[in-house]
Amino acid sequence: MDERASEKLRLLRAEDVPAAFQLSAQAGWNQTEEDWHTLLDLAPEGCLAMEVDGRLAATTTLICYRHRLAWIGMVLTSPEYRRRGLARRLLEKALAQADPMRIETVKLDATEQGQPLYEKFGFRCEQEIERWSRPGGYVAQLPPSRPCAEEVWRDSDLQAFGADRSRLLERLAQRNPPVSLSQSYLFARPGRVTAYLGPYVSENSEMARRLIDRCVQSTSCGWSWDLLLRNRDAVAMARDLGFTPQRHLVRMVRGKDLREKENAIYASAGFELG
């Protein structure tokens, strides 16, 4: 019997979220069901699923930041359905969506295992990114923070990130308002296992340190922090605060080069968001 006879590539739906959450949890990832809903709300046409025998077997997401940049994430396959080319077909479909939209640049954060697949689709290595963690108690909800003025993160983020991801930041701000000082801002949100730090942007290392102290030192929960190794200040702060590296990935790019201001990006929004 042809394996593909029972396979169906389709859009991910809201009713798939519990099964998608199980896929990411099974892989040891930190996303919550709310994170999956965020992706669905922001990119309903870019959240892709592979169904096998009526079960969710694999996922891939594509979130577009206008026409300047798109981000690939949540490339997951259930262990029993691996080595059937499901991830390759989902990635192919995601890129087929991005190309007619004339997206200039597509990026993703790749594990060592996934890197050869992405290279076959024309992705090339850009820089290293690592997840650092600090242990602590579990927290389902972070303490409330005073919201910062919208224009602070809107203007600062566009300059530092290089693409307009304001819709994402608006959604994250609805969940947990960021803290800010001058033109610096820091978002945080609950995760499945630890709280998640980022996105985190600052043009000034002193302001960056004050923000991270205000956010992290006021809680006893565990934290995860995705940082670019080229930002030496971020690495030094993470080490000073008791964080240690847990996962090493490579940021990869397809299309035009688009570099963030690495010295201003103190934390990414997440491997699935950029």
C-alpha atoms as an extended CHARMM CRD file, in Angstrom:
* protein
*
       274  EXT
         1         1  MET       CA              0.0000000000        0.0000000000        0.0000000000  PROA      1               0.0000000000
         2         2  ASP       CA              1.2680000000        3.4870000000       -0.8910000000  PROA      2               0.0000000000
         3         3  GLU       CA              2.2140000000        5.3290000000        2.3240000000  PROA      3               0.0000000000
         4         4  ARG       CA              1.0340000000        8.6060000000        0.8410000000  PROA      4               0.0000000000
         5         5  ALA       CA             -2.4980000000        7.2670000000        0.4110000000  PROA      5               0.0000000000
         6         6  SER       CA             -3.1110000000        7.9700000000        4.0970000000  PROA      6               0.0000000000
         7         7  GLU       CA             -1.2160000000       11.3000000000        4.2010000000  PROA      7               0.0000000000
         8         8  LYS       CA             -2.8870000000       14.6890000000        3.9030000000  PROA      8               0.0000000000
         9         9  LEU       CA             -1.1270000000       18.0550000000        3.8000000000  PROA      9               0.0000000000
        10        10  ARG       CA             -3.4770000000       20.7690000000        5.0400000000  PROA      10              0.0000000000
        11        11  LEU       CA             -3.6970000000       23.9200000000        7.1260000000  PROA      11              0.0000000000
        12        12  LEU       CA             -3.3740000000       23.5980000000       10.8830000000  PROA      12              0.0000000000
        13        13  ARG       CA             -6.6550000000       24.3410000000       12.6490000000  PROA      13              0.0000000000
        14        14  ALA       CA             -7.5530000000       25.5580000000       16.1290000000  PROA      14              0.0000000000
        15        15  GLU       CA             -8.8200000000       22.0940000000       17.0360000000  PROA      15              0.0000000000
        16        16  ASP       CA             -5.3340000000       20.7320000000       16.2320000000  PROA      16              0.0000000000
        17        17  VAL       CA             -3.6730000000       22.8290000000       18.9400000000  PROA      17              0.0000000000
        18        18  PRO       CA             -3.7860000000       20.1670000000       21.7090000000  PROA      18              0.0000000000
        19        19  ALA       CA             -2.1600000000       17.6170000000       19.3780000000  PROA      19              0.0000000000
        20        20  ALA       CA              0.3660000000       20.1980000000       18.1310000000  PROA      20              0.0000000000
        21        21  PHE       CA              1.2040000000       21.0540000000       21.7290000000  PROA      21              0.0000000000
        22        22  GLN       CA              1.8360000000       17.3600000000       22.3960000000  PROA      22              0.0000000000
        23        23  LEU       CA              4.2590000000       17.2690000000       19.4470000000  PROA      23              0.0000000000
        24        24  SER       CA              6.2780000000       20.2190000000       20.7540000000  PROA      24              0.0000000000
        25        25  ALA       CA              6.1730000000       18.9460000000       24.3480000000  PROA      25              0.0000000000
        26        26  GLN       CA              7.3040000000       15.5000000000       23.1910000000  PROA      26              0.0000000000
        27        27  ALA       CA             10.2980000000       17.1700000000       21.5340000000  PROA      27              0.0000000000
        28        28  GLY       CA             11.1300000000       18.8900000000       24.8420000000  PROA      28              0.0000000000
        29        29  TRP       CA             10.2440000000       22.3540000000       23.5870000000  PROA      29              0.0000000000
        30        30  ASN       CA              8.9170000000       25.1340000000       25.8010000000  PROA      30              0.0000000000
        31        31  GLN       CA              5.9140000000       26.3830000000       23.7990000000  PROA      31              0.0000000000
        32        32  THR       CA              2.4580000000       26.4890000000       25.3820000000  PROA      32              0.0000000000
        33        33  GLU       CA             -0.9140000000       26.0230000000       23.7200000000  PROA      33              0.0000000000
        34        34  GLU       CA             -1.2240000000       29.8130000000       23.8010000000  PROA      34              0.0000000000
        35        35  ASP       CA              1.9580000000       30.0700000000       21.7160000000  PROA      35              0.0000000000
        36        36  TRP       CA              0.3740000000       27.7960000000       19.1060000000  PROA      36              0.0000000000
        37        37  HSD       CA             -2.7550000000       29.9480000000       19.0940000000  PROA      37              0.0000000000
        38        38  THR       CA             -0.5780000000       33.0360000000       18.6010000000  PROA      38              0.0000000000
        39        39  LEU       CA              0.9320000000       31.5200000000       15.4620000000  PROA      39              0.0000000000
        40        40  LEU       CA             -2.5020000000       30.5480000000       14.1640000000  PROA      40              0.0000000000
        41        41  ASP       CA             -3.9020000000       34.0110000000       14.7840000000  PROA      41              0.0000000000
        42        42  LEU       CA             -0.9760000000       35.8070000000       13.1500000000  PROA      42              0.0000000000
        43        43  ALA       CA             -0.4290000000       33.4340000000       10.2140000000  PROA      43              0.0000000000
        44        44  PRO       CA             -3.4880000000       31.2010000000        9.6300000000  PROA      44              0.0000000000
        45        45  GLU       CA             -2.4030000000       30.4140000000        6.0580000000  PROA      45              0.0000000000
        46        46  GLY       CA              1.1780000000       29.7260000000        7.1070000000  PROA      46              0.0000000000
        47        47  CYS       CA              0.5120000000       27.1080000000        9.7830000000  PROA      47              0.0000000000
        48        48  LEU       CA              0.7730000000       23.7670000000        8.0070000000  PROA      48              0.0000000000
        49        49  ALA       CA             -0.0300000000       20.2420000000        9.1260000000  PROA      49              0.0000000000
        50        50  MET       CA              0.5570000000       16.7490000000        7.8400000000  PROA      50              0.0000000000
        51        51  GLU       CA             -2.1750000000       14.3490000000        8.8180000000  PROA      51              0.0000000000
        52        52  VAL       CA             -1.5190000000       10.5950000000        8.6580000000  PROA      52              0.0000000000
        53        53  ASP       CA             -4.2960000000        8.0870000000        9.2910000000  PROA      53              0.0000000000
        54        54  GLY       CA             -6.3760000000       10.8820000000       10.7830000000  PROA      54              0.0000000000
        55        55  ARG       CA             -3.6560000000       11.9100000000       13.2520000000  PROA      55              0.0000000000
        56        56  LEU       CA             -1.5210000000       15.0530000000       13.3500000000  PROA      56              0.0000000000
        57        57  ALA       CA              1.9110000000       13.7300000000       12.3760000000  PROA      57              0.0000000000
        58        58  ALA       CA              3.9710000000       16.8210000000       11.5180000000  PROA      58              0.0000000000
        59        59  THR       CA              3.8550000000       20.6220000000       11.5050000000  PROA      59              0.0000000000
        60        60  THR       CA              5.6480000000       23.6320000000       10.0420000000  PROA      60              0.0000000000
        61        61  THR       CA              4.8400000000       27.3220000000       10.3970000000  PROA      61              0.0000000000
        62        62  LEU       CA              5.6180000000       30.3660000000        8.2660000000  PROA      62              0.0000000000
        63        63  ILE       CA              5.0550000000       33.8270000000        9.7250000000  PROA      63              0.0000000000
        64        64  CYS       CA              5.5990000000       36.8370000000        7.4550000000  PROA      64              0.0000000000
        65        65  TYR       CA              6.8520000000       40.2180000000        8.6240000000  PROA      65              0.0000000000
        66        66  ARG       CA              5.4640000000       42.2110000000        5.6920000000  PROA      66              0.0000000000
        67        67  HSD       CA              7.3590000000       41.4550000000        2.4620000000  PROA      67              0.0000000000
        68        68  ARG       CA             10.7940000000       41.9540000000        3.9620000000  PROA      68              0.0000000000
        69        69  LEU       CA             11.1350000000       38.7840000000        6.0000000000  PROA      69              0.0000000000
        70        70  ALA       CA              9.4290000000       35.4590000000        6.6930000000  PROA      70              0.0000000000
        71        71  TRP       CA             10.2650000000       33.0410000000        9.4900000000  PROA      71              0.0000000000
        72        72  ILE       CA             10.0320000000       29.2460000000        9.4320000000  PROA      72              0.0000000000
        73        73  GLY       CA              9.3460000000       27.4960000000       12.7250000000  PROA      73              0.0000000000
        74        74  MET       CA              7.7030000000       24.6010000000       14.5470000000  PROA      74              0.0000000000
        75        75  VAL       CA              9.2040000000       21.9970000000       12.1930000000  PROA      75              0.0000000000
        76        76  LEU       CA              8.0780000000       18.9280000000       14.1170000000  PROA      76              0.0000000000
        77        77  THR       CA              7.4300000000       15.2970000000       13.2480000000  PROA      77              0.0000000000
        78        78  SER       CA              6.0320000000       12.6750000000       15.5860000000  PROA      78              0.0000000000
        79        79  PRO       CA              8.6810000000        9.9590000000       16.1510000000  PROA      79              0.0000000000
        80        80  GLU       CA              6.5850000000        7.1630000000       14.6090000000  PROA      80              0.0000000000
        81        81  TYR       CA              6.2570000000        9.0990000000       11.3410000000  PROA      81              0.0000000000
        82        82  ARG       CA              9.8490000000       10.1680000000       10.8510000000  PROA      82              0.0000000000
        83        83  ARG       CA             11.9100000000        9.2620000000        7.7760000000  PROA      83              0.0000000000
        84        84  ARG       CA              8.8660000000        9.5640000000        5.5140000000  PROA      84              0.0000000000
        85        85  GLY       CA              9.7470000000       12.9810000000        4.1360000000  PROA      85              0.0000000000
        86        86  LEU       CA              6.9240000000       14.7800000000        5.9440000000  PROA      86              0.0000000000
        87        87  ALA       CA              9.0860000000       17.6870000000        7.1250000000  PROA      87              0.0000000000
        88        88  ARG       CA             10.5470000000       18.0910000000        3.6420000000  PROA      88              0.0000000000
        89        89  ARG       CA              7.0820000000       18.3000000000        2.0640000000  PROA      89              0.0000000000
        90        90  LEU       CA              5.8530000000       20.8040000000        4.6500000000  PROA      90              0.0000000000
        91        91  LEU       CA              8.9380000000       22.9720000000        4.2020000000  PROA      91              0.0000000000
        92        92  GLU       CA              8.5030000000       22.8250000000        0.4370000000  PROA      92              0.0000000000
        93        93  LYS       CA              4.8810000000       23.9680000000        0.8170000000  PROA      93              0.0000000000
        94        94  ALA       CA              5.8410000000       26.8050000000        3.1830000000  PROA      94              0.0000000000
        95        95  LEU       CA              8.4660000000       28.1250000000        0.7660000000  PROA      95              0.0000000000
        96        96  ALA       CA              6.0140000000       27.7910000000       -2.1060000000  PROA      96              0.0000000000
        97        97  GLN       CA              3.7710000000       30.1740000000       -0.1800000000  PROA      97              0.0000000000
        98        98  ALA       CA              6.5620000000       32.6640000000        0.4830000000  PROA      98              0.0000000000
        99        99  ASP       CA              8.0120000000       32.8400000000       -3.0430000000  PROA      99              0.0000000000
       100       100  PRO       CA              4.9100000000       34.2020000000       -4.8750000000  PROA      100             0.0000000000
       101       101  MET       CA              4.5660000000       36.8280000000       -2.1390000000  PROA      101             0.0000000000
       102       102  ARG       CA              8.0230000000       38.1030000000       -3.1160000000  PROA      102             0.0000000000
       103       103  ILE       CA              9.3410000000       37.7470000000        0.4090000000  PROA      103             0.0000000000
       104       104  GLU       CA             12.8970000000       39.0320000000        0.1740000000  PROA      104             0.0000000000
       105       105  THR       CA             14.4060000000       36.9320000000        2.9680000000  PROA      105             0.0000000000
       106       106  VAL       CA             13.3880000000       33.7300000000        4.7590000000  PROA      106             0.0000000000
       107       107  LYS       CA             15.1000000000       32.7240000000        7.9990000000  PROA      107             0.0000000000
       108       108  LEU       CA             14.9750000000       29.9440000000       10.5580000000  PROA      108             0.0000000000
       109       109  ASP       CA             16.9050000000       28.6490000000       13.5510000000  PROA      109             0.0000000000
       110       110  ALA       CA             18.1620000000       25.1590000000       12.7510000000  PROA      110             0.0000000000
       111       111  THR       CA             19.2330000000       22.2630000000       14.9140000000  PROA      111             0.0000000000
       112       112  GLU       CA             22.2190000000       20.2160000000       13.8190000000  PROA      112             0.0000000000
       113       113  GLN       CA             19.8550000000       17.4540000000       12.6880000000  PROA      113             0.0000000000
       114       114  GLY       CA             17.7350000000       19.8040000000       10.5770000000  PROA      114             0.0000000000
       115       115  GLN       CA             20.5390000000       21.7840000000        8.9690000000  PROA      115             0.0000000000
       116       116  PRO       CA             21.2040000000       19.3680000000        6.0320000000  PROA      116             0.0000000000
       117       117  LEU       CA             17.5220000000       19.4960000000        5.0160000000  PROA      117             0.0000000000
       118       118  TYR       CA             17.4700000000       23.2810000000        5.0270000000  PROA      118             0.0000000000
       119       119  GLU       CA             20.6720000000       23.4750000000        2.9950000000  PROA      119             0.0000000000
       120       120  LYS       CA             18.9630000000       21.4440000000        0.2550000000  PROA      120             0.0000000000
       121       121  PHE       CA             16.3800000000       24.2180000000        0.0070000000  PROA      121             0.0000000000
       122       122  GLY       CA             19.0130000000       26.9170000000       -0.4140000000  PROA      122             0.0000000000
       123       123  PHE       CA             19.4150000000       28.0650000000        3.1800000000  PROA      123             0.0000000000
       124       124  ARG       CA             22.8930000000       29.1330000000        4.2650000000  PROA      124             0.0000000000
       125       125  CYS       CA             24.3680000000       29.6650000000        7.7210000000  PROA      125             0.0000000000
       126       126  GLU       CA             24.2920000000       33.1940000000        9.1160000000  PROA      126             0.0000000000
       127       127  GLN       CA             25.2690000000       33.0230000000       12.7950000000  PROA      127             0.0000000000
       128       128  GLU       CA             25.0220000000       31.0070000000       15.9920000000  PROA      128             0.0000000000
       129       129  ILE       CA             22.1900000000       31.2930000000       18.4800000000  PROA      129             0.0000000000
       130       130  GLU       CA             21.8840000000       29.4920000000       21.8050000000  PROA      130             0.0000000000
       131       131  ARG       CA             19.2270000000       28.8720000000       24.4020000000  PROA      131             0.0000000000
       132       132  TRP       CA             20.4480000000       29.5980000000       27.9160000000  PROA      132             0.0000000000
       133       133  SER       CA             18.4210000000       28.5990000000       30.9730000000  PROA      133             0.0000000000
       134       134  ARG       CA             18.2910000000       29.3070000000       34.6730000000  PROA      134             0.0000000000
       135       135  PRO       CA             16.5390000000       26.8460000000       37.0070000000  PROA      135             0.0000000000
       136       136  GLY       CA             13.7010000000       27.7920000000       39.2860000000  PROA      136             0.0000000000
       137       137  GLY       CA             10.1460000000       26.9290000000       40.1780000000  PROA      137             0.0000000000
       138       138  TYR       CA              7.4040000000       26.4750000000       37.6230000000  PROA      138             0.0000000000
       139       139  VAL       CA              5.2180000000       29.5030000000       36.9230000000  PROA      139             0.0000000000
       140       140  ALA       CA              2.0080000000       29.4520000000       34.8940000000  PROA      140             0.0000000000
       141       141  GLN       CA              1.6520000000       33.2350000000       34.9280000000  PROA      141             0.0000000000
       142       142  LEU       CA              4.1570000000       36.0370000000       35.3430000000  PROA      142             0.0000000000
       143       143  PRO       CA              3.6450000000       38.9120000000       37.7640000000  PROA      143             0.0000000000
       144       144  PRO       CA              1.8340000000       41.8800000000       36.1560000000  PROA      144             0.0000000000
       145       145  SER       CA              4.0530000000       44.5830000000       34.7130000000  PROA      145             0.0000000000
       146       146  ARG       CA              3.3580000000       48.2060000000       33.9140000000  PROA      146             0.0000000000
       147       147  PRO       CA              2.8260000000       48.5520000000       30.1530000000  PROA      147             0.0000000000
       148       148  CYS       CA              5.2540000000       50.7130000000       28.2390000000  PROA      148             0.0000000000
       149       149  ALA       CA              4.3190000000       53.1660000000       25.5350000000  PROA      149             0.0000000000
       150       150  GLU       CA              3.6710000000       51.3630000000       22.2650000000  PROA      150             0.0000000000
       151       151  GLU       CA              5.9120000000       53.6310000000       20.2100000000  PROA      151             0.0000000000
       152       152  VAL       CA              8.9250000000       52.6770000000       22.3100000000  PROA      152             0.0000000000
       153       153  TRP       CA              9.0370000000       49.0830000000       21.1640000000  PROA      153             0.0000000000
       154       154  ARG       CA              7.5400000000       49.7700000000       17.7380000000  PROA      154             0.0000000000
       155       155  ASP       CA             10.2770000000       52.1810000000       16.6390000000  PROA      155             0.0000000000
       156       156  SER       CA             13.1560000000       50.4870000000       18.4450000000  PROA      156             0.0000000000
       157       157  ASP       CA             12.2820000000       47.0280000000       17.1660000000  PROA      157             0.0000000000
       158       158  LEU       CA             12.0670000000       47.9920000000       13.5060000000  PROA      158             0.0000000000
       159       159  GLN       CA             15.4980000000       49.5880000000       13.6610000000  PROA      159             0.0000000000
       160       160  ALA       CA             17.1220000000       46.6660000000       15.4930000000  PROA      160             0.0000000000
       161       161  PHE       CA             15.3350000000       43.6740000000       13.9520000000  PROA      161             0.0000000000
       162       162  GLY       CA             15.3020000000       45.0200000000       10.3960000000  PROA      162             0.0000000000
       163       163  ALA       CA             11.6920000000       44.0800000000        9.5810000000  PROA      163             0.0000000000
       164       164  ASP       CA              8.2700000000       45.1370000000       10.8050000000  PROA      164             0.0000000000
       165       165  ARG       CA              7.0020000000       42.5670000000       13.3160000000  PROA      165             0.0000000000
       166       166  SER       CA              4.6590000000       44.9920000000       15.0810000000  PROA      166             0.0000000000
       167       167  ARG       CA              1.6610000000       42.6350000000       14.8130000000  PROA      167             0.0000000000
       168       168  LEU       CA              3.6080000000       39.9990000000       16.7380000000  PROA      168             0.0000000000
       169       169  LEU       CA              4.6680000000       42.4870000000       19.3970000000  PROA      169             0.0000000000
       170       170  GLU       CA              1.1090000000       43.7540000000       19.7450000000  PROA      170             0.0000000000
       171       171  ARG       CA             -0.0690000000       40.1870000000       20.3400000000  PROA      171             0.0000000000
       172       172  LEU       CA              2.6770000000       39.5180000000       22.8930000000  PROA      172             0.0000000000
       173       173  ALA       CA              1.9380000000       42.8160000000       24.6450000000  PROA      173             0.0000000000
       174       174  GLN       CA             -1.7080000000       41.7920000000       25.0390000000  PROA      174             0.0000000000
       175       175  ARG       CA             -0.5790000000       38.6570000000       26.8570000000  PROA      175             0.0000000000
       176       176  ASN       CA              2.1760000000       40.2160000000       28.9880000000  PROA      176             0.0000000000
       177       177  PRO       CA              3.0060000000       43.9230000000       28.6140000000  PROA      177             0.0000000000
       178       178  PRO       CA              6.7340000000       44.5840000000       28.2270000000  PROA      178             0.0000000000
       179       179  VAL       CA              8.8820000000       46.6390000000       30.5840000000  PROA      179             0.0000000000
       180       180  SER       CA             10.8670000000       49.5370000000       29.1720000000  PROA      180             0.0000000000
       181       181  LEU       CA             13.4910000000       52.1520000000       29.9370000000  PROA      181             0.0000000000
       182       182  SER       CA             14.0720000000       54.9480000000       27.4420000000  PROA      182             0.0000000000
       183       183  GLN       CA             14.2220000000       53.2080000000       24.0310000000  PROA      183             0.0000000000
       184       184  SER       CA             14.8940000000       49.7540000000       25.5150000000  PROA      184             0.0000000000
       185       185  TYR       CA             12.1950000000       47.1380000000       26.0430000000  PROA      185             0.0000000000
       186       186  LEU       CA             11.8790000000       43.5730000000       27.3060000000  PROA      186             0.0000000000
       187       187  PHE       CA              9.0340000000       41.0890000000       26.7940000000  PROA      187             0.0000000000
       188       188  ALA       CA              8.5060000000       37.9590000000       28.8900000000  PROA      188             0.0000000000
       189       189  ARG       CA              5.8660000000       35.2400000000       28.7650000000  PROA      189             0.0000000000
       190       190  PRO       CA              5.0560000000       31.9270000000       30.4520000000  PROA      190             0.0000000000
       191       191  GLY       CA              6.3430000000       28.7230000000       28.8820000000  PROA      191             0.0000000000
       192       192  ARG       CA              5.5160000000       25.0570000000       29.2770000000  PROA      192             0.0000000000
       193       193  VAL       CA              8.4660000000       24.4430000000       31.6200000000  PROA      193             0.0000000000
       194       194  THR       CA             10.1170000000       27.8310000000       32.2080000000  PROA      194             0.0000000000
       195       195  ALA       CA              9.2140000000       31.4530000000       31.6640000000  PROA      195             0.0000000000
       196       196  TYR       CA             10.5170000000       32.8200000000       28.3720000000  PROA      196             0.0000000000
       197       197  LEU       CA             12.6160000000       35.9680000000       28.0330000000  PROA      197             0.0000000000
       198       198  GLY       CA             12.3590000000       37.9600000000       24.8000000000  PROA      198             0.0000000000
       199       199  PRO       CA             12.1910000000       39.7470000000       22.5090000000  PROA      199             0.0000000000
       200       200  TYR       CA             14.6000000000       42.0700000000       24.2580000000  PROA      200             0.0000000000
       201       201  VAL       CA             16.0700000000       45.1190000000       22.4970000000  PROA      201             0.0000000000
       202       202  SER       CA             18.3850000000       47.8160000000       23.8270000000  PROA      202             0.0000000000
       203       203  GLU       CA             20.9130000000       50.1800000000       22.2650000000  PROA      203             0.0000000000
       204       204  ASN       CA             22.5730000000       50.6450000000       25.6420000000  PROA      204             0.0000000000
       205       205  SER       CA             24.1300000000       47.8630000000       27.7180000000  PROA      205             0.0000000000
       206       206  GLU       CA             23.5070000000       49.7080000000       31.0050000000  PROA      206             0.0000000000
       207       207  MET       CA             19.7760000000       50.0190000000       30.2320000000  PROA      207             0.0000000000
       208       208  ALA       CA             19.7380000000       46.3930000000       29.1250000000  PROA      208             0.0000000000
       209       209  ARG       CA             21.1920000000       45.2780000000       32.4440000000  PROA      209             0.0000000000
       210       210  ARG       CA             18.6800000000       47.3320000000       34.4290000000  PROA      210             0.0000000000
       211       211  LEU       CA             15.7870000000       45.8280000000       32.4730000000  PROA      211             0.0000000000
       212       212  ILE       CA             16.9220000000       42.2380000000       32.8980000000  PROA      212             0.0000000000
       213       213  ASP       CA             17.5150000000       42.7480000000       36.6170000000  PROA      213             0.0000000000
       214       214  ARG       CA             14.0350000000       44.2200000000       37.0040000000  PROA      214             0.0000000000
       215       215  CYS       CA             12.4370000000       41.2930000000       35.1700000000  PROA      215             0.0000000000
       216       216  VAL       CA             14.4000000000       38.2310000000       36.2500000000  PROA      216             0.0000000000
       217       217  GLN       CA             15.4980000000       39.1010000000       39.7690000000  PROA      217             0.0000000000
       218       218  SER       CA             11.9260000000       39.8190000000       40.8810000000  PROA      218             0.0000000000
       219       219  THR       CA             10.7990000000       36.2100000000       40.2840000000  PROA      219             0.0000000000
       220       220  SER       CA             11.7820000000       32.7600000000       41.4910000000  PROA      220             0.0000000000
       221       221  CYS       CA             10.6770000000       30.9090000000       38.3510000000  PROA      221             0.0000000000
       222       222  GLY       CA             12.9230000000       29.1740000000       35.8570000000  PROA      222             0.0000000000
       223       223  TRP       CA             13.8610000000       31.1430000000       32.7400000000  PROA      223             0.0000000000
       224       224  SER       CA             14.8520000000       30.4390000000       29.1310000000  PROA      224             0.0000000000
       225       225  TRP       CA             16.7580000000       33.0210000000       27.0840000000  PROA      225             0.0000000000
       226       226  ASP       CA             17.5950000000       32.7100000000       23.3540000000  PROA      226             0.0000000000
       227       227  LEU       CA             20.5910000000       34.9100000000       22.5710000000  PROA      227             0.0000000000
       228       228  LEU       CA             22.8890000000       35.6180000000       19.6530000000  PROA      228             0.0000000000
       229       229  LEU       CA             26.4580000000       34.7240000000       20.5340000000  PROA      229             0.0000000000
       230       230  ARG       CA             27.7240000000       37.8090000000       18.7130000000  PROA      230             0.0000000000
       231       231  ASN       CA             26.1250000000       39.9710000000       21.3850000000  PROA      231             0.0000000000
       232       232  ARG       CA             28.8770000000       39.6010000000       23.9660000000  PROA      232             0.0000000000
       233       233  ASP       CA             27.0500000000       41.8210000000       26.4710000000  PROA      233             0.0000000000
       234       234  ALA       CA             24.0260000000       39.4940000000       26.3950000000  PROA      234             0.0000000000
       235       235  VAL       CA             26.2420000000       36.4480000000       26.9130000000  PROA      235             0.0000000000
       236       236  ALA       CA             28.0260000000       38.1210000000       29.8400000000  PROA      236             0.0000000000
       237       237  MET       CA             24.7310000000       39.1710000000       31.4570000000  PROA      237             0.0000000000
       238       238  ALA       CA             23.2800000000       35.6930000000       31.1060000000  PROA      238             0.0000000000
       239       239  ARG       CA             26.3360000000       34.1550000000       32.7320000000  PROA      239             0.0000000000
       240       240  ASP       CA             26.3540000000       36.7350000000       35.5630000000  PROA      240             0.0000000000
       241       241  LEU       CA             22.6900000000       35.9700000000       36.3060000000  PROA      241             0.0000000000
       242       242  GLY       CA             23.2650000000       32.2310000000       36.5900000000  PROA      242             0.0000000000
       243       243  PHE       CA             22.1170000000       31.1660000000       33.1170000000  PROA      243             0.0000000000
       244       244  THR       CA             23.9300000000       28.3220000000       31.3410000000  PROA      244             0.0000000000
       245       245  PRO       CA             23.7840000000       27.2200000000       27.6780000000  PROA      245             0.0000000000
       246       246  GLN       CA             21.3740000000       24.3600000000       26.9430000000  PROA      246             0.0000000000
       247       247  ARG       CA             20.8300000000       24.1880000000       23.1630000000  PROA      247             0.0000000000
       248       248  HSD       CA             22.9930000000       25.3120000000       20.2500000000  PROA      248             0.0000000000
       249       249  LEU       CA             21.3730000000       26.2210000000       16.9280000000  PROA      249             0.0000000000
       250       250  VAL       CA             22.4110000000       27.9590000000       13.7220000000  PROA      250             0.0000000000
       251       251  ARG       CA             20.4550000000       30.8590000000       12.2540000000  PROA      251             0.0000000000
       252       252  MET       CA             20.0520000000       30.2360000000        8.5280000000  PROA      252             0.0000000000
       253       253  VAL       CA             18.9280000000       32.5140000000        5.7160000000  PROA      253             0.0000000000
       254       254  ARG       CA             17.5180000000       32.0860000000        2.2020000000  PROA      254             0.0000000000
       255       255  GLY       CA             17.3380000000       34.9800000000       -0.2460000000  PROA      255             0.0000000000
       256       256  LYS       CA             18.7200000000       38.4360000000        0.4700000000  PROA      256             0.0000000000
       257       257  ASP       CA             20.9670000000       38.9870000000        3.4550000000  PROA      257             0.0000000000
       258       258  LEU       CA             19.1660000000       40.7610000000        6.2880000000  PROA      258             0.0000000000
       259       259  ARG       CA             21.2130000000       41.2600000000        9.4130000000  PROA      259             0.0000000000
       260       260  GLU       CA             19.8390000000       42.3650000000       12.7300000000  PROA      260             0.0000000000
       261       261  LYS       CA             21.7640000000       44.8860000000       14.7920000000  PROA      261             0.0000000000
       262       262  GLU       CA             23.2250000000       42.0570000000       16.8730000000  PROA      262             0.0000000000
       263       263  ASN       CA             24.5440000000       44.3820000000       19.5740000000  PROA      263             0.0000000000
       264       264  ALA       CA             21.0100000000       45.6980000000       20.1650000000  PROA      264             0.0000000000
       265       265  ILE       CA             19.2330000000       42.3100000000       20.1030000000  PROA      265             0.0000000000
       266       266  TYR       CA             19.6370000000       40.9140000000       23.6140000000  PROA      266             0.0000000000
       267       267  ALA       CA             17.0980000000       38.1060000000       23.1520000000  PROA      267             0.0000000000
       268       268  SER       CA             15.1010000000       36.7580000000       20.2480000000  PROA      268             0.0000000000
       269       269  ALA       CA             11.3380000000       36.3360000000       20.2980000000  PROA      269             0.0000000000
       270       270  GLY       CA             11.8400000000       32.5690000000       20.0870000000  PROA      270             0.0000000000
       271       271  PHE       CA             13.2230000000       30.0150000000       17.6590000000  PROA      271             0.0000000000
       272       272  GLU       CA              9.8340000000       29.9110000000       15.8910000000  PROA      272             0.0000000000
       273       273  LEU       CA              9.4330000000       33.7090000000       15.6920000000  PROA      273             0.0000000000
       274       274  GLY       CA             12.8610000000       35.2580000000       15.1320000000  PROA      274             0.0000000000
